Amino acid sequence: MTSALEIRGITKQFGPTKAVDSVSFSLEPGEICGFIGPNGAGKTTTMRIISTLELPDSGDVFVDGVSVLAAAREVRSRLGFMPDSYGAYGATTVTEYLDFFARAHGLRGRVRSQTLASVMDFTSLHPLAGKHIDALSKGMKQRLCLAKTLLNDPKLLILDEPAAGLDPRARVELRELVSALGDTGKAVLLSSHILTELAEVCDSVAVIEAGRLQAKGRVDEMMRATRAQAEVTCRVLSDPAAGLRAIAEMPHVLGARLQGEAIVFAFAGSDADRASLLAELVRRGVQPVDFAARVTNLEDVFLSVTKGTLQ
Amino acid sequence: MTNSASIESLPGSDAHGERPHGIFERLGDWLNPVLVKEVRQAQRGRVFTVALVATVLITLLSCVIMALDLSDSNTQPGRSFFTVVYVFVCGAMMLVVPFQAFSSMGSEWDDHTYEMLVLSNLKPRQIVMGKLLAAVVQSALLLAVFLPFLATAFLLRGVDMLVLGVVLALTAYASVWLSTFSIMLSAVTRNRLLRVLLMVMLGGGLASLVSGAAALAQEFINRPDQMADTEFWIALPQILVVFTLLGVLAFVITCNLLAHEEENRSSNVRILGSVAIFALLALVALNVGLATVGLPREGVFGFSVVGIFALTAVSVFLCSEPERLGRRVGPTVPRRPWLAFLTLPWYPGGGRGAAYLLLHLAVLVAGGFAIALFAEPPSYARTPASSSLNSEGGAVLLLSAVYAVLYTLVPIGILAMFTRNTSGGRKFMRTIAFFSPFLYVLVPAIFGLVVGSYELRSTRHVGNPVRTMAGSVSAFEDHRDGVFFILLPLALFGIVLALPKILRAVRETATARQAVPVERSDR
């Protein structure tokens, strides 16, 4: 099966700055991928290259098997791009706005009206059909822009910071829409700074820093890999200093230290190793009261993968 | 594109929108989407409606005042009535409509909607055409609103039907032409401040055009016999051909300004330029033919000179384009060596621009001479007028070509040595090249002030093309030394400066021809 997106070693330089440096990864149909990285890491440039708005200096991108370099127009008909800042026409209603873009995509007659109806249903915009765009809230404008990107039935959706500036309810609703899109077989590349939300909606993440791809993989696998160096906090009933000595002698334990009454250490072993450690402590009479490994989240993955490099 | 099947698979999809499509809706489907949007926006927007209502009210009021002021001795009140109404027609069609077109294009940048248009798969050509068609609709609407007033002017006597029709048709043409030009002007820069500056300049220019057009219309209304003259009907179509070519050029340039910088934004202008040059040569041939049968000679080589100077203006851009072909354009170079070499001047790039300019100057000059030779009357029918016509034409053509090189290849060739091949560097080059005609005139004049030379000070030198050409052989002879010892060596210097660029362009084209084509699909 053809990948919905395949990036092959793209590089883009603006003056002396390499905005994107030999980035390669792919997305399968139905895959929702979070694209994360610090500000200026090259996320937006990569997304603009995929969307044919920029041309890579080297390398190529294939959207549903079609090259952005050789067939930009074909690519545009297969993708939907929602930029971080997009415009809306004044003196236009929601329906007129969508109708215009449907016409621009070459939809005619009944096909156009059916497509408009489907997309408005999907994004719950029907109640606002006759409303002027200027009067919409930020969340509703985001929905409208998402509806616009769906008009050509794209195989790939590129959403650049879609949740920026939305209130919690609108964010939850947007998350649900994105999940539903993944269920319909569309691949989604989604950038956001709200990593907790990405973890909930994404199947995979790609981490980029200083223009280079640092990691790409399934969210659960990357979390497991990060958890291999989990931070564990242990409080003991007996003397903490004795407990610290006992823990420091154990295998897979790194940098054990006292933090108030608690013993904090990094643990590089598996879940089974951690269970063995706990059993050994009990056997030695250390008497643990609390023993907790901090739950790894996407932020840990992000922090462990990136180095905070600025460019 | 039929996407309905998959879209229906979206959650929440149902059968909404199932409604019968009438013939008008089906026809509407084929309309330019930008036109539909613009008309809808104008319908809801206040600017057009307010301007329309206000203009009609003011026109009505002015007509009433004029009617009250009419004396009994005025036997042709229609003329006065038309003059008043036409000022408003002209203002609405030649000022409001182009201004609206300018704002419409500008709002795409200001509202960040342009990239959405590009991603919606609309071609730049469709976008510009949509904006232009919206201007046409507005013009038609305005004309329809003013028709009752104009009909009244006709019924009041004194206005010739033919004159009225021609004036209105030309006004409508001017409205569309000016709208094309305004859209191009608005597409030149995305910088809001610069656009405001351009808007002010456009406003000033349009206002003076309106007053000029109103005065001209009044002249035709008062002296309708002018339109009965054969010369008018010979000149008008030719002027329209030239302006239409310029309008199409403005349209194509706008499309290129809107296209992605990696797209081929040059070949269409070059092809159109070639077509325009052959059209101008055809006009020259026509005028030579007309001049030999006794019709006025003014237009004979005028079109060639106009062609050369239009080519010069366009070549300033072509010669200062980035040199490389780009990743999208390179693979389109023909793979047959002879075809690649023949089409080289029509591909983008500064060096190829210089080749294009030199080739077309040669075509214009050679074409001009060929026409002159062909039109030479047989010896028994030769008169002093006919032979001077050909020798004048030849001199003027040659000199125009020399000036074209001076204004393009010399400044760009010199500046290329000191500026970097960046967007800013190219803008700087273009600006200086556009000012170079003034520099060629002013620098010797300032020198003349310093050394006390009356000839130089009063711009009677070869840097001043008007002085040198002046449409007569005698003027050329006055500056013979300057032409041979200053202009020609300078022009040759410009060509020498351009040669390395042209050679590099040939090498790059040859390399691009051999490159492996980019795969369109990974399937």
Interface residues (C-beta under 8 A of the other chain):
Chain A: T2 E6 S51 T52 L53 L55 D60 F62 G65 V66 S67 L69 A70 A71 A72 R73 E74 R76 S77 F81 P83 S85 Y86 G87 A88 Y89 G90 A91 T92 E96 D99 F100 F101 R103 A104 H105 G106 L107 R108 G109 R110 V111 R112 S113 Q114 T115 L116 A117 S118 V119 M120 D121 F122 S124 H126 K148 L150 L151 N152 D153 A180 L181 D183 T184
Chain B: M1 T2 N3 S4 S6 I7 E8 S9 L10 P11 G12 S13 D14 A15 H16 G17 E18 R19 H21 E25 R26 D29 W30 P33 V34 V36 K37 R40 Q41 R44 G45 S107 D111 H112 T113 Y114 E115 M116 L117 V118 L119 S120 N121 L122 H260 E262 G326 R327 R328 P331 P517 V518 E519 R520 S521 D522 R523
